[in-house]
Amino acid sequence: MDLNRLKALHVVSGYGSVGAAAEALMVTPSAVSRQPAKLERETGWGDPRKPGEDSWPL
């Protein structure tokens, strides 16, 4: 597993947006936004939200 993918996910959650996270990580927003899908493929874990839901379930 590439730990940079986890770092990107963590930074997005902290900054609240892909754009702000990309700036903090000094990469493009596109590079940051691709990381969750790659992480899902590597781990087999998916996003538990249904399409159209905005927040994670508690």
Backbone as a ProteinNet text record, in pm:
[ID]
protein_1_A
[PRIMARY]
MDLNRLKALHVVSGYGSVGAAAEALMVTPSAVSRQPAKLERETGWGDPRKPGEDSWPL
[TERTIARY]
84.7	0	89.6	55.4	128.6	78.7	164.8	124.1	92.4	140.7	105.7	-43.7	-108.2	-253	-326.1	-281.2	-341.1	-316.3	-195.5	-162	-253.4	-276.3	-363.4	-504.4	-555.3	-689.2	-696.6	-593.7	-588.2	-584.3	-504.1	-492	-621.8	-688.2	-818.1	-917.8	-920.2	-1016	-983.3	-856.8	-817.8	-846	-819.2	-839	-981.7	-1052.5	-1191.6	-1215.4	-1108.4	-1127.2	-1004.9	-1028.9	-921.1	-824	-877.1	-791.3	-695.1	-745.2	-660.5	-558.3	-601.4	-509.7	-400.3	-437.9	-339.7	-235.1	-280.2	-187	-91.5	-145	-62.1	38.2	-3.8	83.1	173.5	149.9	225.4	213.1	88.7	55.4	-71.5	-111.7	-233.4	-357.8	-470.4	-595.5	-632	-602.1	-631	-554.6	-428.7	-348.1	-407	-456.1	-515.7	-648.1	-729.5	-862.9	-859.2	-750.6	-738.7	-700.6	-647.1	-593.6	-697.4	-817.4	-914.6	-950.3	-969.3	-1003.6	-888.2	-767.1	-651.1	-639.3	-664.2	-659.3	-766.3	-886.3	-993.8	-953.4	-892.4	-849.8	-741.4	-647.2	-538	-585.1	-680.6	-722.2	-847	-925.9	-1053.1	-1163.9	-1131.6	-1232.5	-1294.7	-1426.1	-1494.6	-1559.9	-1613	-1686.3	-1824	-1857.5	-1984.9	-2106.7	-2084.1	-2197.2	-2265.9	-2394.4	-2469.4	-2455.4	-2469.9	-2460.8	-2558	-2507.8	-2590.6	-2580.6	-2522.6	-2506.6	-2383.1	-2394.1	-2284.9	-2192.1	-2233.7	-2147.4	-2135.1	-2030.2	-2007.8	-2104.9	-2152.1	-2240.5	-2164.2	-2230.9	-2165	-2183.9
-116.9	0	123.7	218.6	344.4	438.9	470.1	554.7	697.9	740	873.5	884.7	773.1	774.1	802.2	738.4	764.2	907.5	955.8	1093.5	1191.1	1168.5	1256.2	1255.7	1138.8	1128	1201.2	1185.3	1252.3	1405.2	1453.1	1597.9	1655.7	1584.8	1631.9	1642.4	1543.6	1548.1	1662.4	1692.8	1802	1939.3	1957.4	2086.5	2106.1	1996.5	2007.1	2022	2027.7	2035.2	1979	1930.1	1875.2	1985.2	2101.6	2212	2257.6	2272.9	2315.5	2207	2081.1	1971.2	1965.4	1984	1981.3	2090.8	2207.7	2317.3	2282.1	2225.6	2187.5	2078.1	1985.2	1874.6	1910.4	2029	2078.2	1985.4	1943.1	1863.6	1921.9	1869.3	1919.3	1861.5	1934.2	1879.4	1746	1731.1	1606	1489.7	1513.9	1408.1	1366.8	1462.9	1432.8	1359.7	1404.3	1345.8	1201.7	1160	1021.4	924.2	973.9	886.5	796.6	844.7	755.3	632.3	650.2	536.4	436.2	487.7	397.8	323.5	392.4	330.3	221.7	248	148.5	23.4	42.1	-73.6	-153.6	-83.9	-152	-229.1	-173.2	-233.8	-319.8	-296.6	-367	-301.9	-191.8	-118.9	-13.9	1.7	102	206.9	304.8	411.9	357.3	352.9	294.1	380.8	502.2	589.9	545.7	570.4	544.4	666.6	648.6	764	873.9	996.3	1110.4	1148	1062.7	1098.1	1187.3	1286.2	1382	1353.8	1276.8	1258.2	1110.7	1080.1	943.6	909.7	785.4	745.1	739.1	766.4	761.5	626.6
0	0	0	-83	-92.8	16.9	112.3	224.3	182.3	65.4	15.5	-12.8	-47.4	-70.5	60.8	168.9	300.2	344.1	316.8	353.4	279.7	151.9	74.4	132.1	165.8	223.4	357.6	438.3	568.3	551.9	459.6	439.1	384.3	294.2	243.4	357.8	443.7	555.3	649.8	667.4	755.7	697.6	569	505.2	455.9	434.1	393.6	245	166.7	21.7	-49.4	-169.5	-250.1	-290.4	-325.3	-368.3	-260.1	-138.2	-26.6	7.4	2.5	29.7	-76.4	-201.5	-310	-290.8	-252	-227.7	-112.8	-5.7	108.9	72.5	-13.8	-54.3	-172.4	-228.6	-345.2	-465.8	-492.5	-609.9	-671.4	-785.1	-849.5	-781.6	-787.5	-733.9	-798.9	-925.4	-995.2	-932.7	-897.4	-835.5	-700.9	-624.5	-493.9	-511.4	-603.9	-618.6	-669.2	-732.2	-779.3	-668.2	-559.1	-454.8	-387.3	-352.5	-287.9	-372.2	-501.1	-587.6	-593	-599.2	-601.5	-468.8	-359.7	-228.2	-215.1	-266.2	-263.7	-340.9	-457.8	-537.6	-465.3	-401.4	-332.8	-210.1	-136.8	-9.9	-21.4	-125.7	-139.1	-57.4	9	87.2	-1.6	9.2	-69.4	16.4	-46.6	20	57.9	188.1	229.6	198.8	154.5	124.5	-2.9	-9.1	-131.4	-221.1	-352.6	-441.7	-397.9	-392.8	-355.6	-208.7	-124.4	15.9	30.3	118.8	133.7	249.6	347.3	464.3	498.9	574.9	617.8	728.4	733.7	842.5	974.6	1082.3	1214.6	1277.3
[MASK]
++++++++++++++++++++++++++++++++++++++++++++++++++++++++++

